Amino acid sequence: MRAVDLIAKKRDGHALSSDEIGWLIAAYAADELPDYQMSAWAMAVVLRGMDDRETADLTLAMARSGDMLDLHDIAPITVDKHSTGGVGDKTTLLVAPMVAALGLPVAKMSGRGLGFSGGTVDKLESIPGLRTALDAAEFRQIVRDVGLVVAAQSGELAPADKKLYALRDVTATVESIPLIAASVMSKKLAAGADCIVLDVKYGSGAFMHTLADARLLAQRMVAIGRHAGRRVAAVLSSMQQPLGYNIGNALEVQEAIGALRGGGPADLVELSLALGAQLVLLAGKREHEADARALLTNVLDSGLAWAKFRQMVAAQGGDLAFIDAPERLPSAPITHDLPVPRAGYVVAIDGMALGLSVNELGGGRARKDDKIDPAVGLVLRAKVGDRVEAGAPLLTIHAANAAAAERVAPRLAAAYTLAAAPVSPPPLIEEIVS
């Protein structure tokens, strides 16, 4: 086979066979296919799409490009949660320790920042000393000892997806339902999770801008999981405004710690409970959603989830002094308040504009090998439905220097829509696909 022929075939709108997809992914994983050809093929997929069979074949090919982790010798059941990405989304930092505290081991392979959305691995690495690059033996040991591990995708697990994931970020090929579905599910299948909850987001701060597209993505991923013999559910959640108030790696860790210790924004806690409840139901610990939520609320309120998070941080080498006193986490040398231009009500926030601004501050990547500044980001002072007064802070920019803060200020000001009349905040959760 020749890559150029498969690129042309997909460019012309034809479906690739299982063998063709398998060859393409194996060749790319083996470094026999250059980035420029894989980029061309990915762009053809963005423009032409893939059918359900192609998407399932792509998922399995990427999962099988490396090791397939089987944890049943140390945990009879493992659970996992994945988000399709959103601005300010730090739910993994709550959901994972909550369900692990219930005795449901979480063995999570997580991604780095992609596009305008931050990655859980980048957030965790803002904790000094914490390692996310774990080999299979370390990964298994922490699952056995702690019941909770969040690691970067290793070179042995779905290596083809790891390469393609980074390539998509810098070639404008992120927004494709088949590529997103295959990327998410290949990692989940390779990591061996039995029960998987998917947080599929839509809105201006998500890769899926419409509820219809989010629903289609959720249905595809649930179908892939079921085909592979896993128990899967998807929660369709709104990203019509950022989740919580903090955007940026260390800032989001601080906010998550606040929620684990009994505070935190209501929307972050609510979505985390909804996602965790689906895992409790999938694992068979409870039969009704209300009972599952009550169980999770108890581990959150009692401090058991916080204790489990501390165990995970310690097991992965993190310095507990920085999470016990989260104000010690990396902080930007410059903070700048963006003033409200006129009195009124916040009626819309462009989450993508906020995410791109954090990237420009250094909190995300323009190229796949870029280094991230964990300290930079934004702290929102008002969200949709809030009344704001002229001159009051709309948000606070955390930047490496004053020039960087000044560069992003116009985009951030334009991201807010103000009006004289109030509006209701958008719904947080639309539906559950199972």
C-alpha positions in Angstrom: 0.0 0.0 0.0 1.0 3.6 -0.5 0.0 6.4 1.8 -0.6 8.8 -1.1 -3.3 6.5 -2.4 -5.1 6.3 0.9 -4.9 10.1 1.3 -6.4 10.5 -2.2 -9.1 7.9 -1.5 -10.3 9.6 1.6 -9.9 13.0 -0.1 -12.4 11.8 -2.7 -14.9 10.8 -0.1 -14.4 7.0 -0.2 -14.3 4.7 2.9 -11.0 3.0 3.7 -11.0 -0.7 4.3 -10.1 -2.2 7.7 -6.8 -3.4 6.2 -6.0 0.0 4.8 -6.7 1.8 8.1 -4.7 -0.9 10.0 -1.7 -0.4 7.6 -1.8 3.4 7.8 -1.8 3.4 11.6 0.9 0.7 11.9 3.1 2.6 9.5 2.7 5.9 11.3 3.4 4.3 14.7 6.6 2.7 13.3 7.8 6.0 11.9 7.5 4.7 8.4 5.0 7.5 7.5 6.1 11.2 7.7 4.1 13.8 9.6 3.2 15.7 6.4 1.4 12.6 4.9 -0.4 11.9 8.1 -1.4 15.5 8.4 -2.8 15.4 4.8 -4.8 12.2 5.7 -6.1 13.8 8.9 -7.3 16.9 7.0 -9.0 14.6 4.5 -10.9 13.0 7.4 -11.8 16.4 8.8 -13.3 17.4 5.4 -14.8 14.0 4.4 -15.5 12.2 7.6 -15.5 8.5 8.4 -18.4 6.1 8.8 -19.0 4.1 12.0 -17.1 1.0 10.8 -14.1 3.1 9.8 -14.1 4.9 13.2 -14.2 1.6 15.1 -11.4 0.2 12.9 -9.3 3.4 13.5 -10.0 3.1 17.3 -8.9 -0.5 17.5 -5.9 0.0 15.3 -4.6 2.8 17.5 -5.4 0.8 20.7 -3.5 -2.2 19.3 -0.5 -0.1 18.1 1.0 -0.7 21.6 0.4 -2.6 24.8 -3.2 -3.4 25.8 -3.1 -3.1 29.6 -5.0 -5.7 31.6 -5.4 -4.9 35.3 -7.8 -7.7 36.3 -5.1 -9.5 38.2 -4.9 -6.6 40.7 -8.3 -5.0 40.3 -11.5 -7.0 39.4 -12.9 -3.8 37.9 -11.4 -0.4 37.0 -13.2 2.8 36.0 -12.2 5.8 34.0 -13.6 9.2 33.1 -12.7 11.3 30.0 -13.7 14.8 28.9 -13.7 15.9 25.3 -12.1 19.1 26.5 -13.4 22.4 27.6 -12.1 25.7 29.0 -11.6 25.5 32.8 -12.5 21.8 32.9 -10.8 20.2 35.9 -13.5 17.6 36.8 -11.0 14.7 36.6 -9.3 16.1 39.7 -12.6 15.7 41.6 -14.2 12.7 40.0 -11.2 10.4 40.1 -10.5 10.7 43.9 -14.3 10.6 44.7 -14.9 7.3 43.0 -11.5 5.8 44.1 -12.5 6.6 47.7 -15.5 4.4 47.1 -13.3 1.4 46.3 -13.5 1.8 42.5 -9.9 1.8 41.2 -9.2 4.6 38.6 -6.5 3.8 36.1 -6.4 6.9 33.9 -4.2 7.7 30.9 -4.7 11.4 30.2 -3.7 13.8 27.5 -1.9 17.1 27.4 -3.5 20.4 26.3 -5.0 20.3 22.9 -6.0 23.4 21.0 -7.6 25.9 23.3 -8.4 23.3 26.0 -6.1 22.5 28.8 -5.0 18.9 29.6 -5.2 17.1 33.0 -1.6 16.0 32.8 -0.4 19.6 32.3 -2.5 20.7 35.3 -1.1 17.9 37.6 2.4 18.7 36.5 2.1 22.2 38.0 2.4 20.4 41.4 6.2 20.4 42.0 7.7 16.9 41.9 4.6 15.1 40.5 5.4 12.7 37.7 2.9 11.7 35.1 5.4 9.8 32.9 5.0 6.4 34.4 6.0 3.0 32.9 3.5 0.1 33.0 5.0 -1.4 36.1 4.7 1.9 38.0 1.2 2.5 36.7 0.1 -1.0 37.9 1.8 -0.5 41.3 0.0 2.7 42.0 -3.3 1.2 41.0 -2.6 -1.7 43.5 -1.4 0.5 46.3 -3.6 3.6 46.0 -6.5 2.7 43.7 -5.9 5.9 41.8 -3.4 7.0 39.1 -3.5 9.7 36.5 -0.6 9.3 34.0 0.5 10.7 30.7 -0.1 8.5 27.8 2.9 6.2 27.7 4.9 5.3 24.7 3.7 1.7 25.1 -0.1 2.5 25.3 -1.7 3.6 22.0 1.5 5.1 20.7 -0.1 5.8 17.3 -2.8 8.0 19.0 -0.1 9.8 21.1 1.6 10.8 17.8 -1.5 11.7 16.0 -2.9 13.6 19.0 0.1 15.9 19.1 0.0 16.3 15.3 -3.7 17.3 15.2 -3.1 20.1 17.7 -0.8 21.9 15.3 -2.4 21.1 12.0 -5.9 22.4 12.5 -7.4 18.9 12.5 -8.7 18.8 16.0 -12.4 19.3 15.2 -13.4 16.0 13.7 -15.9 13.7 15.3 -14.3 10.4 14.1 -10.8 11.5 15.1 -11.9 12.7 18.5 -14.0 9.6 19.1 -11.1 7.3 18.0 -8.5 9.2 20.0 -10.6 9.1 23.2 -11.6 5.5 23.0 -8.3 4.1 21.9 -6.7 5.3 25.1 -9.6 4.0 27.2 -9.5 0.6 25.5 -5.7 0.3 25.7 -5.7 1.3 29.4 -8.1 -1.5 30.2 -10.9 0.3 32.0 -14.1 -1.7 32.4 -16.4 1.2 33.1 -16.1 4.5 31.3 -18.0 7.8 31.7 -17.5 10.4 28.9 -18.0 14.1 29.5 -19.0 15.3 26.0 -19.0 19.1 26.0 -20.6 21.5 23.6 -20.6 25.3 23.2 -18.2 28.1 22.5 -15.6 26.7 24.9 -15.7 23.2 23.5 -14.6 21.4 20.3 -18.2 20.5 19.6 -20.0 23.8 19.2 -23.5 22.4 18.9 -25.5 20.0 21.1 -26.3 18.0 17.9 -22.6 17.4 17.2 -21.9 16.6 20.9 -24.7 14.0 20.8 -23.4 12.4 17.7 -19.9 12.2 19.2 -21.3 10.7 22.4 -23.3 8.1 20.5 -20.2 7.1 18.5 -18.0 6.7 21.5 -20.6 4.8 23.5 -21.1 2.5 20.5 -17.3 1.9 20.2 -17.0 1.1 23.9 -19.9 -1.3 23.8 -18.5 -3.0 20.7 -15.3 -3.6 22.7 -17.2 -5.1 25.6 -16.9 -2.1 28.0 -19.7 -0.4 30.0 -19.9 3.2 28.8 -22.2 6.2 29.4 -21.8 9.8 28.2 -22.9 13.0 29.9 -23.7 15.9 27.5 -22.6 19.1 29.4 -22.6 22.7 28.4 -19.4 24.7 27.7 -21.3 27.8 26.8 -19.2 29.4 29.5 -16.0 28.2 31.3 -16.4 25.7 34.1 -15.6 27.2 37.4 -13.7 30.5 37.6 -10.1 29.6 37.2 -8.5 28.9 33.8 -4.8 27.9 33.6 -2.9 24.9 35.0 -1.9 25.8 38.6 -5.0 28.0 39.0 -7.2 25.1 38.1 -5.5 22.8 40.5 -6.0 25.4 43.2 -9.8 25.5 42.4 -10.1 21.8 42.4 -8.3 21.5 45.7 -10.8 24.0 47.1 -13.7 21.8 45.9 -12.1 18.7 47.4 -11.7 20.5 50.7 -15.4 21.6 50.9 -15.5 24.7 48.8 -15.2 25.2 45.1 -17.7 26.5 42.4 -21.1 25.0 42.4 -21.0 24.1 38.7 -17.7 22.3 39.1 -19.0 20.2 42.0 -22.4 19.5 40.3 -20.9 18.2 37.1 -18.3 16.1 39.0 -21.1 14.5 41.0 -23.1 13.8 37.8 -20.1 12.2 36.2 -19.1 10.2 39.2 -22.7 9.0 39.7 -22.6 7.4 36.2 -19.4 5.5 37.1 -21.1 4.2 40.4 -24.1 3.0 38.4 -21.9 1.4 35.6 -19.9 -0.4 38.2 -23.0 -1.7 39.9 -22.4 -0.1 43.3 -25.8 1.5 43.3 -28.9 1.1 41.1 -30.4 4.6 41.2 -28.7 7.9 40.4 -29.9 9.6 43.6 -28.3 6.9 45.7 -25.1 7.1 43.7 -24.9 10.9 44.2 -25.5 10.5 47.9 -22.6 8.1 48.2 -20.3 10.5 46.3 -21.5 13.5 48.3 -20.6 11.7 51.5 -17.0 10.9 50.4 -16.6 14.6 49.3 -18.0 16.1 52.5 -16.2 13.6 54.8 -12.8 14.4 53.4 -12.2 10.9 52.0 -11.9 12.2 48.4 -9.3 14.8 49.5 -7.4 12.1 51.4 -7.4 9.9 48.2 -6.1 12.8 46.1 -3.3 13.4 48.5 -2.4 9.7 48.3 -2.2 9.9 44.5 -0.1 13.0 44.5 2.4 11.4 47.0 2.5 8.1 45.1 3.4 10.0 41.9 6.1 12.0 43.6 4.3 15.3 44.2 5.3 17.5 47.1 2.3 17.5 49.5 3.3 20.8 51.0 2.2 22.5 47.8 -1.3 21.1 47.8 -1.8 21.4 51.5 -1.0 25.1 51.0 -2.1 25.6 47.4 -1.1 29.3 47.4 2.4 27.9 47.2 1.8 26.5 43.7 3.4 28.3 40.8 2.0 31.9 40.6 2.5 34.5 37.9 4.6 37.6 38.7 2.0 39.9 37.1 -1.7 40.1 37.8 -3.9 42.6 35.9 -7.6 43.3 36.5 -9.6 43.8 33.3 -12.3 46.4 34.1 -16.0 46.2 33.2 -16.5 48.7 30.4 -20.1 49.6 31.4 -22.7 48.4 33.9 -25.0 45.6 32.9 -25.5 41.9 33.0 -23.2 39.3 31.5 -25.2 37.5 28.8 -22.5 35.5 27.0 -18.9 34.5 27.4 -16.8 33.3 24.4 -14.9 30.4 26.1 -12.7 29.7 23.1 -11.4 33.3 23.2 -10.5 32.8 26.8 -8.8 29.5 26.1 -6.8 31.0 23.3 -5.8 33.9 25.5 -4.4 31.5 28.1 -2.5 29.8 25.3 -1.0 33.1 24.2 0.0 33.8 27.8 2.0 30.6 27.7 -0.5 28.2 29.3 -0.9 26.2 26.1 0.9 25.0 23.0 1.3 26.5 19.5 3.7 23.6 18.6 3.7 20.1 19.9 7.1 20.5 21.6 6.3 23.9 23.3 6.8 24.2 27.0 3.9 25.4 29.2 4.1 28.0 31.9 2.0 26.5 34.7 1.5 29.8 36.5 -0.3 31.9 33.9 -4.1 32.0 33.3 -7.3 33.8 34.1 -9.5 34.2 37.1 -13.1 35.1 36.2 -14.9 37.6 38.4 -18.3 37.4 36.7 -20.2 34.7 34.8 -23.4 34.5 32.7 -26.3 36.0 34.6 -24.2 38.1 36.9 -24.7 41.9 37.2 -21.4 43.9 36.8 -20.7 47.5 37.6 -18.5 49.8 35.4 -14.9 49.8 36.5 -15.2 46.6 38.6 -12.9 43.7 37.7 -14.4 41.5 35.0 -11.5 39.0 35.2 -7.9 39.0 36.4 -5.1 38.1 34.0 -2.2 36.2 35.5 0.8 36.7 33.2 4.6 36.3 33.0 5.0 40.1 32.2 2.9 43.2 31.7 3.4 43.1 27.9 1.8 39.7 27.7 -1.2 40.8 29.8 -1.7 43.9 27.6 -1.6 41.7 24.4 -4.5 39.5 25.5 -6.6 42.2 27.1 -8.5 43.3 23.9 -9.5 39.7 23.0 -10.6 39.1 26.6 -12.7 42.2 26.7 -14.4 41.2 23.4 -15.2 37.8 24.8 -17.8 39.2 27.1 -21.3 40.3 25.9 -23.1 42.7 28.3 -26.7 43.7 28.1 -29.1 45.8 30.2 -31.5 42.9 30.9 -30.5 39.8 32.9 -30.5 36.3 31.4 -30.5 32.9 33.1 -27.2 30.9 33.1 -27.1 28.1 30.5 -28.0 24.6 31.7 -25.0 22.6 32.9 -26.1 19.1 31.9 -28.4 18.4 28.8 -28.7 14.6 28.8 -27.1 11.3 29.4 -26.4 8.8 26.5 -26.1 5.2 27.6 
